């Protein structure tokens, strides 16, 4: 049986779970009181938001190769995206 997920950003149906980087999970725990997962948190996202998320995640992982100003912007953009997530829609992949 296929499980239908809702996008953690807009609520649309048929979202696909994306992995949550460790740094981002720590941010959500510290800033938004996300509870520890059973195994690993996944972020269900629709096609539109998955592209935005993937681009930002890649930029975030590459921020060590950026100048300080650009790296700070990427970190701020990541924080903004994480603050928009509906934590009730996250999936604990057990």
Buried (B, 14 or more C-beta within 10 A) or exposed (E): EEEEBBBBBBEBEEBEBBBBBEEBBEBBEEEEEBEEBEEBBBBBBBEEBBEEBEEBBEBBEEBEEEEEEEBEBBBEBBEEBBEEBBBEBBBEEE
